[in-house]
Amino acid sequence: MIEIVANCDTEQPGPVERLLRSLPEWFGIEESICGYVEDARTLPTYTVREPAYGEVVGVLLVKRHFPTAAEVHLMAVDRSWHRRGVGRTLLRAAEADLRADCVRYLQVKTLSPSRADENYERTRQFYVAMGFTPLEEFPDLWDERNPCLLLVKSL
């Protein structure tokens, strides 16, 4: 059994940084890593802990844009825990809390398929399997080398 902890405190930047640095194929831009680590100090942060040792193996940060709209600002899962339900567990916990707080729409941004990348192809497949729908591509939201795909989900 895995443990879900929802929190918003200064204890989370450490696990967030550790996870991001262990996944350079997804999180290889230093400025972005530092930004996410800082965001973990203030944004609602969901964690999944490995049951035997209590180590964080997955994180999800939620950002509210409006009272009825939120974003999966960051999700990262330790590579050894991929395809074991950690991402689904994180997302379902965040969605339950958001629904209870009357949020109607959830969005996530990820690398667009217009830039071929097998890792991000799996990421997009995950979000589609979780009920997200691709809505729009933003070719230069981040930069020309990293076109952004916006996916949305009605809660």
C-alpha positions as CSV (number, residue, x, y, z in Angstrom):
1,M,0.0,0.0,0.0
2,I,1.3,3.5,-0.9
3,E,0.7,6.5,1.3
4,I,-0.7,9.8,-0.1
5,V,0.1,13.0,1.7
6,A,-1.3,16.3,0.7
7,N,0.6,19.2,2.1
8,C,1.9,22.7,1.5
9,D,5.0,23.2,3.5
10,T,8.7,23.8,3.2
11,E,9.6,20.1,3.6
12,Q,8.7,19.3,-0.1
13,P,11.4,21.2,-2.1
14,G,14.0,18.5,-1.2
15,P,12.0,15.5,-2.5
16,V,10.9,17.5,-5.5
17,E,14.5,18.5,-6.4
18,R,15.7,14.9,-5.9
19,L,13.0,13.5,-8.2
20,L,13.5,16.1,-10.9
21,R,17.3,15.6,-11.0
22,S,16.8,11.9,-11.3
23,L,14.7,12.3,-14.4
24,P,16.8,14.4,-16.8
25,E,14.9,13.0,-19.9
26,W,11.9,15.0,-18.6
27,F,13.5,17.6,-16.5
28,G,16.7,18.7,-18.0
29,I,16.5,22.5,-17.9
30,E,18.2,23.8,-14.8
31,E,16.1,27.0,-14.6
32,S,12.9,24.9,-14.7
33,I,14.1,22.6,-12.0
34,C,14.9,25.5,-9.7
35,G,11.5,27.1,-10.5
36,Y,9.7,23.9,-9.6
37,V,11.6,23.5,-6.4
38,E,10.7,27.0,-5.3
39,D,7.0,26.4,-6.3
40,A,7.0,23.4,-4.0
41,R,7.4,25.8,-1.1
42,T,4.0,27.4,-1.7
43,L,1.8,25.3,-4.0
44,P,-0.3,22.4,-2.7
45,T,2.0,19.4,-3.1
46,Y,0.8,15.8,-3.2
47,T,3.4,13.1,-2.5
48,V,3.4,9.3,-2.6
49,R,5.8,7.6,-0.2
50,E,7.3,4.2,-0.5
51,P,5.7,2.2,2.2
52,A,8.8,0.4,3.7
53,Y,11.1,3.4,3.9
54,G,8.8,6.4,3.7
55,E,10.8,8.0,0.8
56,V,8.9,10.2,-1.6
57,V,8.6,8.4,-4.9
58,G,6.1,10.7,-6.6
59,V,5.0,14.4,-6.4
60,L,2.3,16.5,-7.9
61,L,2.0,20.3,-7.6
62,V,-1.4,22.0,-8.2
63,K,-1.7,25.6,-9.3
64,R,-5.1,27.4,-9.1
65,H,-5.7,29.9,-11.9
66,F,-9.3,30.7,-11.0
67,P,-11.8,29.4,-8.4
68,T,-13.1,26.8,-10.9
69,A,-9.9,26.1,-12.9
70,A,-6.6,24.5,-11.8
71,E,-3.5,23.0,-13.4
72,V,-1.2,20.1,-12.8
73,H,1.8,22.3,-12.5
74,L,4.2,19.4,-12.0
75,M,4.1,15.7,-11.7
76,A,7.2,13.5,-11.3
77,V,7.5,9.8,-10.4
78,D,10.7,8.0,-9.6
79,R,11.7,5.9,-12.6
80,S,11.6,2.6,-10.6
81,W,8.0,3.3,-9.7
82,H,6.8,4.0,-13.2
83,R,3.7,2.0,-14.3
84,R,2.9,1.0,-10.7
85,G,0.0,3.4,-10.1
86,V,1.8,6.3,-8.5
87,G,0.9,8.8,-11.1
88,R,-2.8,7.7,-11.2
89,T,-2.9,7.8,-7.4
90,L,-1.4,11.3,-7.3
91,L,-3.8,12.6,-9.9
92,R,-6.9,11.0,-8.4
93,A,-6.1,12.5,-5.0
94,A,-5.6,15.9,-6.4
95,E,-8.8,15.7,-8.5
96,A,-10.8,14.6,-5.5
97,D,-9.7,17.6,-3.5
98,L,-10.2,20.0,-6.4
99,R,-13.7,18.6,-7.0
100,A,-14.5,19.1,-3.3
101,D,-13.4,22.7,-3.7
102,C,-15.7,23.2,-6.7
103,V,-13.0,23.2,-9.4
104,R,-14.6,22.3,-12.7
105,Y,-11.6,22.2,-15.1
106,L,-8.1,20.8,-14.8
107,Q,-5.3,21.4,-17.3
108,V,-1.8,20.2,-17.9
109,K,0.9,21.3,-20.2
110,T,3.5,19.0,-21.7
111,L,5.8,18.7,-24.7
112,S,3.8,18.7,-27.9
113,P,4.0,15.6,-30.3
114,S,5.2,18.0,-33.0
115,R,8.6,17.4,-31.3
116,A,9.2,13.7,-31.3
117,D,10.2,12.3,-27.9
118,E,9.4,8.8,-26.7
119,N,9.4,9.8,-23.0
120,Y,6.9,12.5,-23.6
121,E,4.8,10.2,-25.9
122,R,4.3,8.1,-22.8
123,T,3.5,11.2,-20.7
124,R,0.8,12.2,-23.2
125,Q,-0.6,8.7,-23.3
126,F,-0.9,8.7,-19.5
127,Y,-2.8,12.0,-19.5
128,V,-5.2,10.9,-22.3
129,A,-5.8,7.6,-20.4
130,M,-6.6,9.7,-17.3
131,G,-9.3,11.5,-19.3
132,F,-7.5,14.6,-20.5
133,T,-8.1,15.9,-24.1
134,P,-5.5,17.7,-26.2
135,L,-6.9,21.2,-26.7
136,E,-4.2,23.4,-28.3
137,E,-0.5,23.6,-29.2
138,F,1.5,26.6,-28.3
139,P,4.7,26.4,-30.5
140,D,6.6,29.1,-28.6
141,L,5.1,29.3,-25.1
142,W,8.3,27.9,-23.6
143,D,10.6,28.2,-26.6
144,E,11.0,27.0,-30.2
145,R,12.6,23.7,-29.2
146,N,9.9,22.9,-26.7
147,P,6.4,23.3,-28.2
148,C,3.7,23.1,-25.6
149,L,0.6,20.9,-25.8
150,L,-2.3,22.0,-23.5
151,L,-4.6,19.2,-22.4
152,V,-7.8,19.7,-20.4
153,K,-10.2,17.6,-18.4
154,S,-13.6,18.4,-17.0
155,L,-13.9,17.4,-13.3
